[in-house]
Amino acid sequence: MMTRQDRIAALKAAAKQRILILDGAWGVMIQRQGLAEADYRGERFADHPGQLKGNNDILCLTRPDIITELHDAYFGAGADISETNTFSSTSIAQADYELQGAVRDLNLAGARLAREAADRWTAKTPDKPRFVAGSMGPLNRMLSMSSDVNDPGARTVTFDQVYQAYREQALALHEGGVDMFLLETITDTLNVKAGIKAILDLEDEGLEPLPIWISGTITDRSGRTLSGQTVEAFWNSVKHAKPFAVGLNCALGADLMRPHIADLARVADTLVSAYPNAGLPNAMGQYDETPDETSHELHEWAEHGLVNILGGCCGTTPEHIAHVAQAVAGLSPRAPADPPAALRLAGLEPFELAS
């Protein structure tokens, strides 16, 4: 059995040799199961007040068989990395379901299920080890934007509350055996700064350091995050974390995401990741882009040296991931940028002062 430091070394070695493959969407695959309220409740939450259906993270505790099957499906499709099913497993997000007290258990279970699946697949194919990314979502509260149009200073959470929520999640994911932290679908840079600080503080307190992967979200054709930053400004805001990888996911299909990934690839001195949606949703909220269409787009990105890690977000399935893995097999990973030394700052726009 590989130690965690062995796995991290193997991850970094693999990233130098080839384009790594991340898994695809979880929501669409869980929806296909046709689960009922009872599946979400299980025995533990049978008498819990309010509806729990739709709280997909709780399935780590009540239907672990389904979560394990999905990890296996994505690893079987060719994924090198699978995310924990913990996108909303923070006290802030789980407060919507009055499940703040279950947060530690959700993250421990999610990490352990992913770890067990990854280890089984590594044992099957030792030449292709599999890795686990601890998913830490954006939260359903924002620090950078007002919650009241009539009061620009209004906030529903404080920085300290967001910090503590991420800290609790990171501790449990680490204990559960993840290989890296994935702060993903970031719409508010101040939220992710709280998450980064929580992780780095744990390292300062003696917790074994793990790679940090940060993935932002460009919300529309404006090329900005929801809190208003351009891609380069976002990178300037998070590069102090010295992330293993930085990238974009969600909101856009591959065709609309490409110019923003190109901007990031131009400036980032680390690995660049991308996991777009399967196009844009149709009038019924469904995603129509086929595995062939997605893989064709991402093959072109890889061919032009834009990326190091590819996967899928909303609407993508194991079939999409299998096609992407096949489409980029044998193509070289992007070489990280090597920008000249300069003072680089950011508000909504980047600022650079050359030395």
MITORDREN-394055 format. One record per residue (C-alpha): residue number from 1; x, y, z. Coordinates in pm, 1 decimal, always signed. Example, Ala and Ser with C-alpha at 12.3 -4.5 7.8 and 13.67 -1.06 7.14 Angstrom:
BEGIN
(1; (+1230.0; -450.0; +780.0))
(2; (+1367.0; -106.0; +714.0))
% end
This chain:
BEGIN
(1; (+0.0; +0.0; +0.0))
(2; (+138.5; +340.6; -99.5))
(3; (+178.8; +603.3; +169.7))
(4; (+21.0; +941.9; +113.3))
(5; (+359.4; +1099.6; +43.2))
(6; (+425.1; +822.9; -210.4))
(7; (+93.8; +903.2; -376.4))
(8; (+169.5; +1275.1; -387.8))
(9; (+509.6; +1203.4; -543.8))
(10; (+340.7; +974.4; -797.9))
(11; (+80.6; +1242.4; -874.4))
(12; (+345.3; +1504.7; -944.9))
(13; (+547.6; +1261.6; -1154.7))
(14; (+242.5; +1163.5; -1360.1))
(15; (+156.4; +1530.5; -1420.3))
(16; (+496.2; +1582.4; -1582.6))
(17; (+445.1; +1287.1; -1815.4))
(18; (+88.9; +1324.5; -1941.1))
(19; (-237.1; +1512.3; -1921.4))
(20; (-421.3; +1390.5; -1614.5))
(21; (-790.4; +1306.6; -1624.8))
(22; (-1040.3; +1415.5; -1361.1))
(23; (-1384.2; +1261.6; -1320.9))
(24; (-1708.8; +1415.5; -1445.1))
(25; (-2037.0; +1536.2; -1298.4))
(26; (-2185.4; +1380.8; -987.6))
(27; (-2524.4; +1547.8; -984.2))
(28; (-2638.4; +1413.0; -1319.5))
(29; (-2529.7; +1061.5; -1230.3))
(30; (-2706.6; +1070.4; -893.9))
(31; (-3023.1; +1201.9; -1060.5))
(32; (-3018.5; +900.4; -1291.1))
(33; (-3056.0; +675.8; -985.3))
(34; (-3414.8; +794.6; -932.4))
(35; (-3366.0; +814.5; -556.7))
(36; (-3649.5; +880.1; -313.6))
(37; (-3653.9; +1072.6; +12.3))
(38; (-3595.3; +747.7; +202.0))
(39; (-3262.8; +694.7; +21.0))
(40; (-3136.3; +1027.3; +147.5))
(41; (-3259.3; +970.8; +501.9))
(42; (-3148.8; +613.8; +561.2))
(43; (-3177.7; +496.9; +920.1))
(44; (-2964.7; +770.9; +1071.6))
(45; (-3180.4; +1059.3; +948.7))
(46; (-3518.5; +884.8; +937.0))
(47; (-3672.7; +1133.7; +1180.4))
(48; (-3480.7; +1443.7; +1074.0))
(49; (-3706.1; +1748.8; +1018.0))
(50; (-3749.3; +1886.0; +668.7))
(51; (-3677.7; +1739.9; +325.6))
(52; (-3334.7; +1590.1; +263.8))
(53; (-3383.4; +1481.8; -97.0))
(54; (-3139.1; +1672.3; -314.2))
(55; (-2867.8; +1686.8; -48.1))
(56; (-2640.3; +1461.3; -250.4))
(57; (-2351.5; +1472.0; -4.1))
(58; (-2556.1; +1289.9; +258.2))
(59; (-2555.9; +981.3; +37.0))
(60; (-2198.7; +920.9; +156.3))
(61; (-2363.9; +815.3; +482.9))
(62; (-2698.7; +675.6; +371.7))
(63; (-2622.2; +517.5; +29.8))
(64; (-2245.4; +462.2; +21.6))
(65; (-2300.4; +188.3; -236.4))
(66; (-2409.6; +447.9; -492.9))
(67; (-2112.6; +674.5; -424.2))
(68; (-1871.1; +382.2; -453.9))
(69; (-2029.5; +278.9; -785.3))
(70; (-1979.4; +630.1; -923.1))
(71; (-1613.4; +641.2; -820.8))
(72; (-1567.8; +304.0; -988.9))
(73; (-1748.0; +422.4; -1302.1))
(74; (-1519.9; +722.6; -1341.2))
(75; (-1200.3; +534.6; -1261.4))
(76; (-1313.0; +268.9; -1506.8))
(77; (-1362.2; +538.3; -1771.4))
(78; (-997.6; +639.4; -1736.6))
(79; (-996.3; +904.8; -1464.4))
(80; (-670.9; +947.3; -1274.0))
(81; (-841.6; +1160.6; -1009.2))
(82; (-1185.3; +1133.1; -853.8))
(83; (-1341.3; +1393.9; -627.5))
(84; (-1498.3; +1323.1; -293.2))
(85; (-1875.6; +1366.8; -286.8))
(86; (-1840.0; +1657.2; -43.4))
(87; (-1903.8; +1965.6; -257.2))
(88; (-2154.6; +2105.2; -3.9))
(89; (-2019.6; +1943.5; +312.6))
(90; (-1960.6; +2259.0; +514.5))
(91; (-2154.3; +2385.0; +813.4))
(92; (-2265.0; +2688.3; +611.0))
(93; (-2406.3; +2486.8; +319.9))
(94; (-2551.6; +2208.9; +536.0))
(95; (-2734.6; +2465.6; +751.4))
(96; (-2999.9; +2468.1; +477.2))
(97; (-3082.2; +2112.7; +586.9))
(98; (-3012.5; +2166.3; +958.7))
(99; (-2726.0; +1917.0; +931.7))
(100; (-2435.5; +2123.8; +1061.2))
(101; (-2368.4; +1854.0; +1318.7))
(102; (-2309.4; +1591.4; +1049.9))
(103; (-2038.5; +1782.7; +861.2))
(104; (-1740.4; +1596.3; +1003.9))
(105; (-1903.0; +1259.6; +933.3))
(106; (-1996.0; +1363.7; +577.1))
(107; (-1638.9; +1456.8; +493.2))
(108; (-1484.3; +1155.2; +662.7))
(109; (-1721.3; +919.1; +482.0))
(110; (-1677.1; +1093.5; +147.2))
(111; (-1298.9; +1080.6; +173.1))
(112; (-1287.7; +719.4; +285.0))
(113; (-1519.2; +597.2; +9.2))
(114; (-1307.2; +771.1; -253.5))
(115; (-984.6; +646.9; -95.2))
(116; (-1101.8; +285.8; -90.8))
(117; (-1207.0; +304.6; -456.5))
(118; (-881.5; +470.2; -564.3))
(119; (-672.6; +213.0; -379.1))
(120; (-863.7; -75.4; -540.8))
(121; (-800.0; +66.9; -886.2))
(122; (-434.6; +134.5; -810.4))
(123; (-397.0; -228.8; -705.5))
(124; (-548.7; -334.9; -1040.1))
(125; (-325.8; -105.5; -1245.8))
(126; (-8.8; -20.0; -1047.7))
(127; (+132.6; +158.6; -1351.4))
(128; (-162.8; +399.9; -1337.6))
(129; (-216.0; +500.1; -974.4))
(130; (-544.1; +672.1; -887.1))
(131; (-580.8; +977.7; -668.9))
(132; (-843.7; +1147.2; -453.1))
(133; (-924.5; +1518.8; -455.2))
(134; (-1110.5; +1649.2; -151.2))
(135; (-1391.8; +1859.3; -295.4))
(136; (-1449.9; +2191.4; -117.3))
(137; (-1726.3; +2387.7; -289.1))
(138; (-1784.8; +2764.5; -307.0))
(139; (-2050.3; +2787.2; -30.0))
(140; (-2396.1; +2935.1; -72.8))
(141; (-2299.6; +3263.9; +94.6))
(142; (-2063.2; +3529.0; -43.3))
(143; (-1820.1; +3757.0; +135.7))
(144; (-1757.6; +3997.0; -152.4))
(145; (-2114.3; +4085.6; -242.7))
(146; (-2401.7; +4231.5; -47.4))
(147; (-2699.6; +4018.0; +43.9))
(148; (-2922.9; +4328.9; +29.8))
(149; (-2944.9; +4555.0; -273.7))
(150; (-3030.5; +4844.8; -44.7))
(151; (-2726.2; +4795.9; +179.2))
(152; (-2387.9; +4749.0; +6.5))
(153; (-2226.4; +4643.6; +333.6))
(154; (-2474.3; +4370.6; +420.6))
(155; (-2333.8; +4019.3; +454.5))
(156; (-2491.6; +3696.3; +578.3))
(157; (-2155.1; +3553.4; +691.5))
(158; (-1824.2; +3684.3; +819.7))
(159; (-1475.2; +3593.1; +704.1))
(160; (-1417.8; +3409.1; +1031.6))
(161; (-1731.4; +3198.8; +980.8))
(162; (-1625.9; +3100.5; +628.1))
(163; (-1275.1; +3027.2; +753.0))
(164; (-1404.8; +2801.4; +1030.8))
(165; (-1639.6; +2619.3; +790.8))
(166; (-1354.3; +2540.8; +552.9))
(167; (-1122.5; +2451.2; +840.1))
(168; (-1368.9; +2192.6; +973.1))
(169; (-1408.7; +2043.0; +627.1))
(170; (-1035.4; +2036.0; +550.0))
(171; (-955.1; +1861.5; +878.3))
(172; (-1201.7; +1580.2; +812.2))
(173; (-1103.0; +1537.6; +447.2))
(174; (-739.2; +1516.6; +548.6))
(175; (-815.8; +1257.4; +814.3))
(176; (-1021.6; +1059.6; +563.7))
(177; (-720.8; +1017.5; +333.7))
(178; (-747.9; +1261.8; +42.3))
(179; (-436.4; +1329.5; -165.3))
(180; (-511.7; +1697.2; -231.3))
(181; (-761.1; +1970.9; -153.4))
(182; (-975.8; +2095.7; -442.2))
(183; (-1130.2; +2437.3; -378.4))
(184; (-1366.9; +2442.6; -673.2))
(185; (-1639.5; +2629.7; -860.0))
(186; (-1515.1; +2949.0; -695.6))
(187; (-1734.7; +3248.8; -774.3))
(188; (-1613.1; +3471.0; -488.4))
(189; (-1237.5; +3513.3; -445.3))
(190; (-1270.6; +3625.1; -82.9))
(191; (-1442.6; +3297.2; +0.9))
(192; (-1157.4; +3097.3; -148.7))
(193; (-903.7; +3312.4; +34.0))
(194; (-1068.0; +3202.5; +358.4))
(195; (-1040.6; +2841.2; +240.2))
(196; (-674.6; +2881.8; +146.9))
(197; (-595.6; +3037.6; +484.6))
(198; (-774.8; +2753.4; +664.1))
(199; (-565.4; +2493.2; +480.1))
(200; (-234.8; +2676.6; +522.0))
(201; (-300.0; +2739.1; +890.4))
(202; (-352.7; +2366.9; +943.4))
(203; (-15.5; +2305.3; +781.6))
(204; (+142.5; +2562.0; +1013.2))
(205; (-8.6; +2372.3; +1306.3))
(206; (+165.7; +2053.2; +1200.4))
(207; (-84.9; +1881.2; +970.0))
(208; (+83.2; +1696.4; +682.7))
(209; (+89.8; +1937.1; +384.4))
(210; (-120.6; +1836.9; +82.5))
(211; (-130.4; +1989.8; -265.8))
(212; (-389.5; +2264.0; -313.2))
(213; (-587.9; +2283.4; -636.9))
(214; (-797.6; +2594.2; -701.9))
(215; (-1066.5; +2608.6; -969.6))
(216; (-1257.5; +2928.5; -1038.9))
(217; (-1575.8; +2985.4; -1235.5))
(218; (-1627.6; +3236.4; -1513.5))
(219; (-1999.5; +3298.1; -1501.6))
(220; (-2068.3; +3428.9; -1852.2))
(221; (-1917.5; +3576.4; -2169.2))
(222; (-1785.8; +3874.9; -1972.0))
(223; (-1487.8; +3662.0; -1870.9))
(224; (-1526.9; +3744.4; -1502.7))
(225; (-1607.1; +3560.5; -1183.6))
(226; (-1933.6; +3644.9; -1010.8))
(227; (-1742.5; +3875.2; -774.9))
(228; (-1610.1; +4060.0; -1079.4))
(229; (-1250.6; +3949.8; -1136.0))
(230; (-1089.3; +3869.8; -1468.0))
(231; (-902.0; +3540.3; -1497.6))
(232; (-561.3; +3703.3; -1455.5))
(233; (-679.4; +3905.1; -1154.9))
(234; (-814.9; +3584.5; -1000.0))
(235; (-477.7; +3415.7; -1049.8))
(236; (-292.6; +3708.5; -893.5))
(237; (-524.8; +3681.0; -593.7))
(238; (-459.0; +3312.6; -523.9))
(239; (-105.2; +3248.6; -648.9))
(240; (+37.6; +3310.4; -299.9))
(241; (-96.9; +2964.9; -207.9))
(242; (+152.7; +2816.1; -455.4))
(243; (-115.4; +2576.5; -579.3))
(244; (-42.1; +2243.5; -739.4))
(245; (-293.2; +2343.4; -1006.8))
(246; (-524.4; +2629.7; -1093.2))
(247; (-807.7; +2624.2; -1340.5))
(248; (-1167.4; +2683.7; -1434.8))
(249; (-1480.5; +2472.7; -1416.9))
(250; (-1857.3; +2490.5; -1453.3))
(251; (-2085.8; +2764.0; -1598.2))
(252; (-1953.5; +2736.4; -1955.7))
(253; (-1910.8; +2468.7; -2217.3))
(254; (-1568.9; +2405.2; -2365.5))
(255; (-1618.1; +2636.0; -2664.8))
(256; (-1692.3; +2939.8; -2446.7))
(257; (-1435.0; +2851.2; -2180.8))
(258; (-1141.8; +2818.2; -2419.3))
(259; (-1028.5; +3185.0; -2435.5))
(260; (-1031.2; +3209.4; -2057.2))
(261; (-825.5; +2892.0; -2020.6))
(262; (-582.3; +3035.8; -2275.2))
(263; (-550.8; +3351.2; -2062.7))
(264; (-480.4; +3143.1; -1753.1))
(265; (-230.4; +2920.6; -1936.2))
(266; (-41.1; +3232.4; -2041.1))
(267; (+22.7; +3356.2; -1686.5))
(268; (+5.9; +3062.8; -1443.1))
(269; (+340.8; +2919.0; -1331.4))
(270; (+173.4; +2597.9; -1219.7))
(271; (-47.7; +2329.7; -1374.1))
(272; (-367.5; +2443.1; -1547.1))
(273; (-689.1; +2244.8; -1518.4))
(274; (-1022.6; +2267.5; -1693.8))
(275; (-1345.8; +2080.4; -1650.9))
(276; (-1620.5; +2250.6; -1849.8))
(277; (-1988.0; +2164.5; -1863.8))
(278; (-2127.7; +1952.9; -2144.9))
(279; (-2218.7; +2271.4; -2328.9))
(280; (-2488.1; +2507.7; -2203.6))
(281; (-2817.8; +2375.4; -2066.0))
(282; (-3119.6; +2359.6; -2295.0))
(283; (-3464.2; +2501.6; -2215.3))
(284; (-3532.0; +2202.5; -1989.0))
(285; (-3206.1; +2243.5; -1797.1))
(286; (-3051.1; +1937.5; -1963.4))
(287; (-2710.1; +1916.9; -2128.0))
(288; (-2705.3; +1799.6; -2487.8))
(289; (-2334.9; +1799.1; -2575.4))
(290; (-2226.6; +1447.0; -2664.8))
(291; (-1907.8; +1277.0; -2545.5))
(292; (-1767.0; +1307.8; -2899.6))
(293; (-1833.8; +1682.9; -2907.6))
(294; (-1677.0; +1744.2; -2567.5))
(295; (-1369.3; +1534.8; -2641.1))
(296; (-1319.4; +1704.6; -2978.7))
(297; (-1304.9; +2046.9; -2811.4))
(298; (-1070.9; +1934.5; -2533.0))
(299; (-841.8; +1751.5; -2776.4))
(300; (-781.6; +2085.0; -2948.7))
(301; (-693.4; +2250.1; -2617.2))
(302; (-444.7; +1976.0; -2537.7))
(303; (-298.2; +1985.5; -2886.7))
(304; (-224.6; +2355.7; -2842.2))
(305; (-56.9; +2307.7; -2505.2))
(306; (-315.2; +2482.8; -2288.2))
(307; (-382.7; +2226.5; -2015.4))
(308; (-243.1; +1973.1; -1770.1))
(309; (-564.3; +1831.4; -1621.6))
(310; (-895.7; +1776.1; -1799.0))
(311; (-1233.2; +1652.8; -1678.2))
(312; (-1599.6; +1738.9; -1688.2))
(313; (-1851.0; +1935.4; -1486.3))
(314; (-2231.2; +1965.1; -1517.2))
(315; (-2386.9; +1723.7; -1764.2))
(316; (-2076.6; +1511.5; -1818.8))
(317; (-2083.0; +1137.4; -1757.4))
(318; (-1836.3; +847.3; -1749.4))
(319; (-1887.3; +825.1; -2126.2))
(320; (-1770.3; +1185.0; -2164.4))
(321; (-1464.7; +1116.9; -1948.5))
(322; (-1378.0; +801.5; -2142.9))
(323; (-1387.5; +995.3; -2469.1))
(324; (-1176.4; +1279.3; -2327.3))
(325; (-918.6; +1033.5; -2190.3))
(326; (-890.8; +866.9; -2528.9))
(327; (-877.5; +1198.8; -2715.6))
(328; (-578.2; +1334.0; -2523.1))
(329; (-385.6; +1010.6; -2472.0))
(330; (-28.9; +1058.2; -2589.1))
(331; (-46.8; +1438.7; -2604.6))
(332; (+207.4; +1631.5; -2400.9))
(333; (+101.3; +1827.5; -2095.8))
(334; (+139.2; +2205.1; -2094.1))
(335; (+465.2; +2351.7; -1967.5))
(336; (+393.5; +2599.0; -1683.4))
(337; (+448.5; +2965.2; -1766.5))
(338; (+771.3; +3132.5; -1653.2))
(339; (+682.2; +3501.1; -1623.0))
(340; (+952.5; +3755.2; -1534.7))
(341; (+973.2; +3872.7; -1174.6))
(342; (+726.1; +4150.8; -1102.7))
(343; (+490.5; +4285.0; -838.5))
(344; (+150.0; +4148.8; -933.2))
(345; (-165.1; +4267.3; -758.6))
(346; (-535.1; +4248.9; -830.0))
(347; (-864.6; +4416.5; -770.3))
(348; (-1119.3; +4340.5; -1037.7))
(349; (-837.5; +4383.0; -1291.7))
(350; (-473.8; +4266.6; -1269.4))
(351; (-192.8; +4510.7; -1195.3))
(352; (+171.6; +4439.8; -1275.5))
(353; (+477.8; +4646.0; -1179.8))
(354; (+794.3; +4509.3; -1338.0))
(355; (+1110.6; +4504.3; -1127.0))
% end
